[in-house]
Amino acid sequence: MTRDDVRELIGPHDGDGDEEREWYLEDLAIDFNADGKVAFIELAESENFRALLDGECLHELDADSAVAYVEKLASFDPNGPEPGYTYIFPKLQLSLWRPVLPDASQDPDDPTGRTFEAVGVGPVGYFLQNSG
């Protein structure tokens, strides 16, 4: 899809962004390539929508369970960037990301780092082109 197609389908972007990335519905980031076509979609944890994979919301699972759930479909790249923070599943062109890892001493009720804050999807080959 082109940038114009996205805006027609979803509506105007939130005003934040640059030539490569625009935000929609507060928590939906869409990256565009040099030709102005969608290159990557990232869904942040949001009250506006849910990131479902085969009926399971990846933002609602604890991080270990989310990785195990996706691994039923494809393995993650153990050599990916940011081990523990980012999990890339090349066969699915899917990524899971969290900004911090949970601390062993943190309060059990503190959700920080216990779930993934972003789920990303790209076209075939995206993670090969954008690795390293």
N, C-alpha and C positions, 0 to 999 in steps of 0.2 A: 504494500500500500504506500501511497505517497503521503506526505505531510498534509496536503489538502484533503485526501481521502479520510485520514484519521480525524481531522477537525470536523469534517462533515458527519462522520459517524458518531464521534464522542462529544463534540462541541469544542469551543475554544480552549486553548491551553490556559493554565493558571497564571500565566504571565512570567513565571520563573523559567529559567532555562537559557540555553544558548543555541548556536546553530546546530549542534549535535544532539542535544537532549531537551525535551520539553516535558512538563508535568501536567497531568490531567487528573481531575477528580481528587485532587490533593495528594494522592499516594500512588499514582500510576505514572511511571517514567517511561518515556519512549525515546530511544536513540535513533537518529537518522543518519544514513550514510551520505557521502558527498553528492549522490544523485537525488537526495531528498526522499529516499525510501526508508521504510522501517528496517532497522538493523538489529534492534534488541528491545525487549520489553521487560520491565522490572516492576513487580507488584510489591509494594511495601505493606507491612501489616496495617490493616485498615478496617474501619467500621463501614466503609463504603462498598466493599466487595470482599470476596474470599478467594484464595488461590487453591483450587481443588485439583487433585490428581487422582483419577479413578475414585472420586467420591470422598476423598480424605483431604481435609484442609491442612496444608503443610505449615501454615503459621500457627495453628492451634496445637500441633504435636510438640512435645519436648524435642530438642535438637537430636538427641540420639535416636529417638523413635522416628523422626522425620527422615533421617539418613537411612535407617534400616528399612523404612517403608519404600523409599525410592529405590533402594538397592534390590528390592524384589524384582524390579523392572530392568535395571542396568546398574553396573558398578560405577563408583566415582573414581576420578583420577587421583591416585594417592600422591602424585607429584604436582598437583595443582598449586596455585599461589595461595598464600595465607592458610596453611594447614590449621584446621580446627575452626577457623572463621568462615572459610569459603569451601564449599563442596561442589565440584563440577562433575556432572554426569554427561560425558560427551555423546554417548549413544542417543540420549534424549534431548541434547542441547539445552540442558536445564542446570541452573545453579541455585544453591541455597547460601545465604550470607547472614552473618550476625557481626555486629561491630566489636563485641567483647566476648570473652569466654567467662563462664561462671567461675566465681572464686570459691574454693572449698570452704572458706570461712564465712561466706555470706549467709544471711538469714534464709532459711528454707522457703519463706514466703516471698523473697525478693526474686522476681522473674528475670532480672538482668542477665542476658547471655544464655538463658535456658531454652529459648526458642529462636528461630530464625526470623529476622526482621524483613528480609527480602527474598523473593523467589523470582528468578530471571529465566527468560527463554530467548533463544536466538535461532536463526536459520541454520541449516546444515552447514557445518564447517566454521561457525562463529567462534567457538572456543579454541579451535586450532589457529585461526587468524589472530586472535586477541590474547594469546598466551605469552607468557614471558615478557 
